[in-house]
Amino acid sequence: MGCGSSTPESEKETKPPLECPISKEELLNKGWHKEILEPGTGTAIGKGKKIVIDFKGYLADSPYTQFGDGKDKVIDESGKGLVKGMNKGIPEMLLGETAIISCAPNHGYGDKANVPGIPPNSVLLFKVTLKKVN
């Protein structure tokens, strides 16, 4: 299990905050994957809704490296500001659900990652909670 590289010896005593739930090969073939950690209620929200999410992002190859502040983030109907994998996974979520959304590079920042601290071609892991749907 896990879509990142092996854990350095210095970090083996501490479990990483997030691990990819599928193999790297499977993720690269699929592009993205959603694994439910805490179920939500109701029906899937679908696309085109204004939402509030709480998320933290991690690099699969360096799961102790976090990006995103974990604070509530308002996402408009277009999903602007989210990577492709998040735009595919979030519409499947239920209100109150917490999930890991894993993104292969082609569903993340790709080979041009313009985000500080995120190398090109990174596999990304997001822990996402859907808090509100407008």
N, C-alpha and C positions, 0 to 999 in steps of 0.2 A: 504494500500500500504506500501511497505517497508519490507526488509528482515532482518533488524537488530532488536535490542531490543528498548525499549522505550527511549525517549530522557530525560536526566536528567533535573530537574527543572532549574538549572543554565544555561542551554544552549537553553531553549525554546524560548527565545527572538530572537535568531539568527538562521536563516535557515542554515542547514548543507550544505556544499559545494556540496554534492552529496547524492542522495537518491536512494535506490534500487527501480526500477520501477515495480517489481512484488512481490508477497507475498513470505515469506520465504519457505513455504510449496511447492509452485510451483517451486521455484528455486532449492530446495533440490531434487525434483522429476526430473527436467530437467537437472540439473548439471551446466548449464550456460545460460545466456540470453543476447541478444544485443538489446539495445534501441537507435535509431538514434536521436541525438540532432540537428545536422546540416547535411543535405544531401551532398553527394559528387557528382562527375560526372563520367561518363563512365560506365564500367561494373565492377563487383566484381573482385578483383585481383586474387583470387584463391590461391592455395598453391605453395610453392617452389620458391618464389621470394624474392630477397633482398629488404627490405623496410626501410623506415625511419618513425618512429612514435614519437609522443609527448604524454606522458601519465603521469597521476598522479594516485596513488592508495589510497584507503581509506578502513578502516574496517567498515563493515555495523553496527556492534555493538558499534562502537565509531567513527562516521562519521567525527569527528573533528581531528582524527588522520590520518595524511597523510604520505605515503611512496612513494618513487620515486621522483625525483627532477624536473619533468616537462620539462626537456631538451630533445632535439632530441636524439633518440636512434636508432642506426642502428641494424637491425635484419637480420641475414643471412637466407639463403634459408631453413635451418633446423628448424628455429623457436626456436633454443636453447636459454635458459634463460627466456622463457615465460612460464607461467602456462598453463595448459591444456585448460582452458576456453578461454584464450587469443588466443591460437593456433587454436581454433575452430571459434572464432568470427572475428578475423582480416581478414581471407581469404574472408569473406562475405562483407568486406568494399569496398567502392569506394574511389578513390583519392579525398582528401580534406574533407572526411566525419569525423565528430566527433560523437562518440557514447559512451554510458555507457556499459561496458561489466561486468556483474555481475557473480561471480563464487562461486558456493557452495564449501565447503571444498574439496570434491573429484575432483574438477576441479581447485582447488587453490593449497595451500601448504599442505593440508591434516592434518593428526594428528601428523606429525613430523615437522611442520613449523620451519625450521632452519634459518629463517630470523629475525634479531633483531627487536623487537617491534611488531611482528605479532604472536599472540598466536596460538597454535594448534587448528584445526577445525574452523578457522575463515572464515566467508563469506566475500569475497573481492569485491570491486567495483573499476573499472578502468575507468577513463575518457580518451579516446584514440582518437587522431587525426592522420589519415593516411596522411603523408606529401609528401612522395616520393616513387615511385616504380621503381626499376632498372630492 
